[in-house]
Amino acid sequence: MEEQQVDKKYARFVLALFAMIIVAVMYVEGMLTPSLPSIAEGFHITVDQVSLVLSTYLLTGVALSPVVGKLADLYGKKKMMSIVMLLYAGAVSVTGFSPNFTFMVVSRAVQGIGLTIMPLGMAMVREEFPRNMVPKAQALISGMFGVGFAVSLPLGSFISDYYGWRMTYHTAIPFIVALAILTIWKVRESKYRRPDVKVDYVGAAALGIPLALIVLAMSEGSSWGWHSVLFLSVLVVGIILLIPMFIYERHYYQKGGEAIFDMKLLSKRNVLIANIALTVSGLGMYLSMQALSYKFETPTPYGFGFSILETGISMVAFAAGMIIFSIVTGKLISRTGIKPLAIAGSFVTAIGFFLLSTSPGLAMTLIDEVIIGSGMAIMNASIINLLVLSVEARDMGLATSMNSTFRYIGSSIGAPIAGTVLSLYTVVDIVHTAAGNVIFSFPDYTAFRYAFIIGGLTFIIAAFIVILSNEVLGRRTVEIPAKKTTAAEN
């Protein structure tokens, strides 16, 4: 795409729209986490059962990401984004009115399609900006996660504390609906479409089912029991079902079809490295950030004894680091190249987690949060650019969606690992009340230290993985031949 062919005014509008969509989606999802105890109380269910609110969202999101990405490449990214936004807006609108827990779980499952919004947005932004402007645009989009995080935790906690968890959903409805209307009304259709290619629906089901089972097992492992027959059965079945999926997809590709799990695309060095690096770092991020939220709420002297609202406010330091350094990364990346920044961001994040593992007080913890957020912003923005600048425009939707799938798998593994680490090292406190003795169990210093060390190690691993990639920007660029686009592909 040449610079003179770009409508810069429209490109900036698309960038701003998708940035607002990501903030809105992050708000909806982030505000829900502090509300889980009140949801469990309101529906008279257990803490284990209420975790389905989060896991069902992940299940459908992981399963649908590669399908939606492929459909976007075939029929148009604007068309798929419009459908996704309408479904997401509908699910958000009804969830707050859930009459029972079953209804809420089903609406959350539909809401899981929201996980496909980010990769679709990144693919569309890649089409609307010239190559030299893409890094800044993608860095800004990555920074919006920090903005959404900064808004959702304190605001969601405040609304939930004073007005109930349903109101957190009600406040989001007008924004989500307005953004859906803007998407349908103002966004133009993709330049790259291939409606003549058949969709691999069998492959989509063959991929979605095992991924959903694996994510379900990892999400519910702490409540089912890591040694339980149910956990092991679901996990093993999910892994085994990947074998026929690979066989079918390989056969489908050899017959001339375009598989939903594109092994040819995944075999590209930069694509594979970006996916592995974000899977590993996603695991470490969710593991460590969950441990950090527990540390804020754990009673002194092992934690800070904060309320949910105070915890949400304390996490803003992390978001501030993400926001600031997403902007800095956008300005630097074209001059330094992607690899140096991705590696530097990984090491900075690792250092932040290692410092956090020995942090003596609140002030240093907040400083460590800024360091971690800064490193994550640099790394995420760099790796996303490594991916989108390494694939052809016609495969952008599938490439970004596959990347999201890998990221979510890492996240779904990281959260239960955090729960396991925190439950292994605990202290017991007995409180004497008029009704009798009440026993409390919570993580100790060792649990938090190990959780943060593991998080730091995952980012060290991610840094060494990125070293194996080919540079696509800057002086050390390795040219990736562009495939000619036929008339049928436009």
ABEGO torsion letter per residue (X at the ends): XBAAABBAAAAAAAAAAAAAAAAAAAAAAAAAAAAAAAAAAAAGBBAAAAAAAAAAAAAAAAAAAAAAAAAAAAAEAAAAAAAAAAAAAAAAAAAAABABAAAAAAAAAAAAAAAAAAAAAAAAAAAABBAAAAAAAAAAAAAAAAAAAAAAAAAAAAAAAAAEAAAAAAAAAAAAAAAAAAAAAABBBBABBBAABBBBAAAAAAAAAAAAAAAAAAAAAAAAEAABAAAAAAAAAAAAAAAAAAAAAAAAAAAGBBBABBAAAAABAAAAAAAAAAAAAAAAAAAAAAAAAAAAABBOAABAGBBAAAAAAAAAAAAAAAAAAAAAAAAAAAAAEAAAAAAAAAAAAAAAAAAAAABABAAAAAAAAAAAAAAAAAAAAAAAAAAAAABBAAAAAAAAAAAAAAAAAAAAAAAAAAAAAAAABBBBBBBBBAAEBBBBBBBBAAAAAAAAAAAAAAAAAAAAAAAABBBABEAABBBBBBBBBBAAAX
